[in-house]
Amino acid sequence: MYQNAIKHPIFNFITQASEALGIQSFVIGGFVRDFILERGSAKDIDIVTVGSGIELAKKVANLLPNQPKVQVFKTYGTAMLRFEDIEVEFVGARKESYTLDTRNPIVENGTLEEDQDRRDFTINALAISLNKDTIGELLDPFNGLKDMRRGIIRTPLEPSITYSDDPLRMMRAIRFATQLDFVIEESSLKAIVDNSNRLKIITRERIVDELQKIMSSPIPSTGFLLLEKANLLEQILPELTALKGVEEVEGQKHKDNFYHTLEVVDNISKHTKDVWLRWAALLHDIGKAPTKKFHKTIGWTFHAHEFVGSKMVFKLFKRLRMPLNNKMKFVQKMVLLSSRPIVLATEVTDSAVRRLVFDAGEDIDSLMTLCEADITTKNPKKFNRYHSNFEIVRGKIKEVEERDQVRNFQPPISGELIMETFNLKPCREIGQIKDAIKEAILEGEIANDYKEAYQFMLDKAESLGLNKELTDL
């Protein structure tokens, strides 16, 4: 019996409402799964009833002290309400049938058993009774409890039918395996491979939603390796699978940048939950495939792969209908700058540090975290040396920032002041003077100070044939 699972007051109200309507109700799916796996308190609950889910939701709302508003979704026969910190969704038990061109099923009223049949995995088909005579009883027709204990992802029915009917379940299987550290049953994984081409009927938004959950998992590489094994990753992120493999010419090889990338993602996931920084780790080397070249004298090169990769980020985000806002720009910036601290670590100069801090701005700490995650060498001496070098860089960044304050700085001399001083209208000389001041500060020729910058402005203006009394323009 699982009375402990249903201690929240909302369940008592659902039991009362079900009895008043003369229908049976059960809590099902993720709430039950996560309670048994001790994954913390759920914030959303799915209730299935052998009757009208909409009517049950309305009855529960009437019984609740605050009588919350019920959101009704007639098309799907579902309703939702909020009580305290819990979101509760109600649906009538149903059976489903599918056609080949869509994952949206034809729905009919059904029994609890038929509703459990349609669930994606055995661990999500578990239900707990909310009915007075059987309250707290676990209904487990597919041995989902046993699968949980064994750490197995398995479908209730024949897996090929399950995945063909709703191909999003292929992504969900891999996502749950990643989140829970479970193994997908062998016949189930084979069915995903066999039905991988069905992914094309799934919207990109749904695919990205599952990708985000994989990316937010403790060890994201688990999911990406499964996606690659199941022939799904190439359909979603061909830029990533293009990195796979090692090429050898005249006895010279390069590393497998696909597996290196996944190692970087796992490394960074130990230090940040920022999903967009994790995306930056996943995409930081995508420019290496299109820029890879072999030269007899120096071997393999990937010149400008950071610049090319940052351009590819926009196309990738647009194709997957991911946000084209500051989140995308952050990933682009991280990819573009991803090698700068690595190069800097070999020779730490004030001017190079100032430029890095200026270009990275408020994202300098994220960039350093990415670059440290990029250290995947298995040689202990190299590993320790690289990390020691990055500690020196971090120290230098702090020192330069405290002294020169160049993070997101604006040159002390404005364009308006230049125009006023030399009686100028908008022209290219204004930009030349401003750029020269910025460069002088970054190079350490002058301090980030108004007085020094003003004198530098006068000197630069004179070299351009300008003066305070007369302009030749």
DRENMI-830302 format. One record per residue (C-alpha): residue in one letter; z, x, y. Coordinates in steps of 0.001 Angstrom, whole numbers, padded with zeros to 6 digits, always signed. Example, Ala and Ser with C-alpha at 12.3 -4.5 7.8 and 13.67 -1.06 7.14 Angstrom:
# residues 2
a+007800+012300-004500s+007140+013670-001060
//
This chain:
# residues 473
m+000000+000000+000000y-000835+001215+003502q+001477-000762+005796n+002171+002433+007784a-001477+002490+008839i-001209-000914+010486k+002033-000579+012447h+000314-000975+015837p+001127-004434+017319i-002588-005344+017525f-002762-005754+013750n-000035-008399+013734f-002011-010440+016269i-005177-010085+014167t-003269-011320+011100q-001970-014343+013047a-005431-015170+014431s-007079-014843+011005e-004528-017174+009444a-004985-019717+012240l-008775-019671+011699g-008466-019689+007918i-010502-016503+007457q-009888-013100+005873s-009877-009914+007944f-009728-006188+007235v-009580-002947+009186i-012383-000736+007927g-014224+002540+008452g-013203+005451+010643f-009699+004205+011449v-008783+004066+007761r-010494+007367+006991d-008766+009233+009818f-005344+007760+008977i-005596+008988+005390l-006873+012393+006533e-004073+012550+009149r-006547+013252+011943g-004381+011771+014704s-004138+008363+016312a-007429+006482+016574k-008477+005004+019899d-010965+002569+018386i-010598+000147+015492d-013265-001736+013537i-012309-005137+012168v-014520-006931+009659t-013902-010578+008871v-015417-012931+006324g-016362-015340+009082s-017232-015072+012766g-016207-011825+014401i-016781-013343+017839e-014468-016308+017154l-011790-014008+015751a-011941-011775+018838k-011519-014774+021134k-008565-016062+019107v-006862-012665+019153a-007379-012417+022937n-005697-015812+023416l-002671-014637+021442l-002282-011325+023263p+000219-011195+026161n-002328-010020+028730q-005194-012138+027323p-007840-009404+027759k-011484-010124+028454v-013676-010317+025342q-017073-008652+025523v-019520-010537+023320f-022720-009050+021879k-024446-012121+020437t-027514-010196+019270y-025353-008169+016901g-022744-010839+016181t-019966-008553+017446a-017244-008698+020065m-014884-006159+021596l-011600-006192+023492r-009102-003639+024758f-005377-003830+024115e-003092-001147+025527d-004901+002125+024700i-006932+000724+021798e-010524-000550+021733v-011011-003130+018976e-014427-004253+017719f-014830-007378+015592v-017773-008167+013320g-018443-010692+010592a-019025-009310+007092r-022745-008963+006508k-025449-007730+004206e-028527-005897+005409s-032138-005278+004444y-034555-002808+006041t-038249-002268+006748l-039902+001176+006800d-040708+001342+010512t-037204+000865+011958r-033558+001607+011291n-032581-001811+012681p-031790-004037+009690i-032353-007702+008986v-028782-009031+008939e-027322-011971+007036n-023763-013177+006571g-022148-011609+003534t-018977-010945+001604l-016576-008055+002161e-018067-006347-000911e-021581-006650+000539d-020330-005290+003843q-018816-002283+002085d-022097-001776+000187r-023955-001267+003465r-021577+001457+004712d-023000+004951+005048f-020442+006934+003023t-017702+006203+000535i-015083+007651+002895n-016181+005115+005527a-016196+002128+003160l-012414+002030+002752a-010729-001135+004051i-007107-002239+004479s-006235-005924+004187l-004754-007693+007218n-004195-010931+005267k-000603-012108+004710d-000732-012275+000909t-002312-008792+000492i-001378-007075+003764g-001617-003295+003615e-003603-003269+000398l-006393-000647+000198l-009801-001820-000965d-011748+001181-002285p-014699+000008-004417f-016535+003382-004378n-013663+005833-004965g-013733+006993-001362l-010106+008084-001633k-011023+010416-004481d-013967+011782-002463m-011614+012479+000445r-009289+014467-001785r-012241+016434-003178g-013809+016913+000279i-017078+015190-000687i-019640+013302+001427r-021246+010709-000864t-023139+007454-000286p-021878+004172-001813l-025317+003280-003168e-028307+005352-004313p-028592+008065-001606s-032361+008005-001190i-032228+004288-000344t-029277+004827+002016y-031069+007560+003988s-034495+005953+003946d-033061+002653+005227d-031269+004314+008135p-032297+007957+008640l-029590+008445+011273r-027227+008615+008298m-028751+012002+007451m-027473+013344+010771r-024149+011586+010264a-023706+013114+006797i-024153+016592+008260r-021939+015781+011223f-019079+014545+008997a-019449+017561+006699t-019119+019786+009780q-016232+017928+011415l-014198+017480+008231d-015198+020721+006468f-016498+018619+003552v-019406+019273+001190i-022386+016924+000932e-022830+015871-002699e-025805+017673-004291s-027852+014524-005010s-027120+013285-001494l-028297+016540+000116k-031469+016438-001992a-032078+012880-000788i-031754+014052+002829v-034376+016756+002199d-036659+014215+000501n-036330+011784+003420s-036282+014338+006252n-039620+013104+007649r-037981+009710+008271l-036047+011264+011161k-039042+010565+013393i-038076+006885+013714i-034690+007784+015224t-034387+007889+019005r-033714+011253+020601e-030585+009862+022258r-029078+009038+018844i-029998+012454+017482v-028465+014239+020472d-025282+012176+020139e-024839+013560+016604l-025792+017069+017756q-023101+016945+020420k-020493+016051+017795i-021674+018908+015579m-021555+021245+018581s-017994+020114+019368s-016774+020876+015835p-014540+023877+015065i-017352+025731+013243p-020695+024395+014556s-022777+026755+012393t-021860+024646+009347g-023868+021771+010784f-026800+023830+012013l-027156+025597+008664l-027169+022205+006911l-029720+020843+009393e-031938+023842+008684k-031497+023532+004921a-032353+019814+005089n-035600+020431+007065l-034191+018529+010050l-033548+021351+012505e-037218+022271+012887q-037940+018694+013955i-035146+018749+016548l-034915+022343+017798p-038047+024280+016787e-037128+026865+019441l-034127+027758+017292t-035843+027888+013893a-038548+030094+015462l-035874+032821+015609k-035450+032791+011836g-036566+035753+009772v-036784+039530+009976e-040100+041241+010614e-040752+044869+009631v-043455+047141+011027e-043713+050822+010147g-040235+050739+008661q-038641+049262+011811k-036890+045906+011641h-035213+043611+014139k-032170+041490+013336d-032467+037851+012283n-031845+036192+015628f-031314+032752+014054y-028243+033774+012072h-027074+035980+014944t-027250+032945+017252l-025144+030800+014930e-022559+033567+014743v-022432+033682+018549v-021892+029897+018663d-019007+030157+016196n-017533+033070+018151i-017579+031207+021448s-016189+028046+019849k-012965+029952+019149h-012467+030379+022898t-013861+027248+024565k-014291+023525+023965d-016874+023319+026758v-019836+021850+024867w-022317+023056+027516l-021120+026646+027218r-021575+026252+023459w-025127+025009+024140a-025696+028132+026225a-024601+030227+023236l-026985+028292+020964l-029937+028783+023312h-029194+032219+024783d-031825+033979+022639i-034557+031302+022328g-036801+033380+024588k-036914+036152+021965a-039466+034418+019723p-042216+034135+022374t-041496+037586+023865k-041210+039602+020638k-043505+042647+020546f-043727+045851+018543h-044442+049185+020215k-045032+052314+018161t-042972+054489+020483i-039918+052263+021049g-040060+049672+018260w-039287+045967+018769t-038817+044622+022299f-038000+041226+023809h-038727+041937+027459a-037722+039180+029907h-036523+036944+027057e-033646+035725+029255f-036041+034545+031977v-038421+032936+029466g-035490+031348+027623s-034067+029827+030807k-037439+028173+031469m-037511+026864+027885v-034110+025204+028389f-035591+022700+030843k-038407+021715+028468l-035983+021402+025570f-033542+019224+027511k-036371+017046+028786r-037859+016596+025300l-034506+015573+023820r-033683+013387+026844m-030580+015376+027589p-029185+015412+031147l-031432+017241+033620n-028576+017690+036077n-025982+020375+036785k-025183+020617+033051m-028743+021693+032276k-028727+024052+035266f-025489+025613+034006v-027057+026282+030583q-030155+027724+032291k-028002+030029+034419m-026017+031258+031414v-029215+031979+029454l-030803+033766+032433l-027765+035980+033046s-026740+036426+029397s-027699+040124+029176r-026504+041232+032605p-022865+042007+031706i-024044+043736+028503v-026251+046102+030514l-023523+046478+033124a-020986+047513+030468t-022846+050797+029942e-022456+051824+033588v-020051+049883+035777t-021010+050292+039454d-019589+048366+042390s-023012+047208+043594a-024022+045926+040146v-020712+044072+039806r-021103+042544+043275r-024587+041298+042361l-023364+039850+039079v-020464+038022+040736f-022771+036739+043472d-025391+035465+041003a-022896+033930+038538g-020641+032438+041222e-017934+030159+039825d-019412+030568+036330i-018628+034288+036047d-015765+033716+033576s-017966+031512+031375l-020667+034177+031440m-018222+036868+030345t-016970+034627+027539l-020571+034150+026364c-021321+037865+026469e-018200+038766+024509a-019147+036158+021888d-022541+037860+021676i-020921+040915+020086t-021652+040375+016383t-021828+043952+015112k-020032+044562+011813n-019340+048182+012756p-015617+048260+013736k-016016+051253+016088k-018931+049637+017953f-017137+046276+018040n-014017+047803+019592r-016043+049939+022018y-018079+046968+023263h-014973+044855+023777s-013239+047730+025570n-016257+048060+027875f-016120+044349+028667e-012434+044671+029532i-013434+047360+032035v-016115+045047+033452r-013614+042184+033754g-011213+044476+035588k-013967+045663+037911i-015024+042070+038623k-011463+041205+039634e-011171+044317+041808v-014527+043788+043577e-013929+040073+044061e-010504+040634+045626r-011872+043317+047947d-015338+042018+048852q-015096+038257+048224v-018743+037873+047215r-018391+034985+044764n-020605+032241+046235f-020416+034009+049601q-022578+033064+052558p-023609+036007+054792p-021350+036139+057896i-024431+035849+060130s-026181+032486+060135g-029838+031784+060810e-028804+029814+063897l-026973+032826+065328i-030015+035039+064761m-032270+032502+066530e-029853+032188+069451t-029281+035944+069804f-032986+036817+069926n-034322+033592+071441l-036376+032848+068333k-037919+029751+066871p-038038+029403+063054c-039998+032374+061696r-040068+034809+058789e-038114+037483+060675i-034999+035290+060515g-035177+035247+056725q-035832+038980+056654i-032710+039696+058685k-030544+037336+056620d-031790+038845+053346a-031219+042360+054655i-027623+041514+055587k-027004+039991+052138e-028497+043037+050396a-026452+045431+052545i-023240+043635+051607l-024122+043544+047895e-025071+047231+047948g-021814+048096+049696e-023539+049500+052800i-021442+047190+054987a-018352+045069+054348n-018529+041303+053973d-017320+041120+057555y-018677+039482+060730k-018314+042542+062977e-020156+044920+060624a-022758+042298+059771y-023399+041606+063486q-024052+045283+064218f-026290+045496+061140m-028210+042464+062461l-028844+044235+065755d-030046+047393+064016k-032310+045454+061649a-033715+043375+064508e-034517+046525+066455s-036456+047903+063479l-038476+044680+063533g-039214+045056+067248l-036682+042480+068424n-033897+042815+070984k-031401+040582+072697e-033168+040579+076050l-036804+040253+075060t-038811+039131+072054d-042414+040159+071401l-043062+037175+069127
//
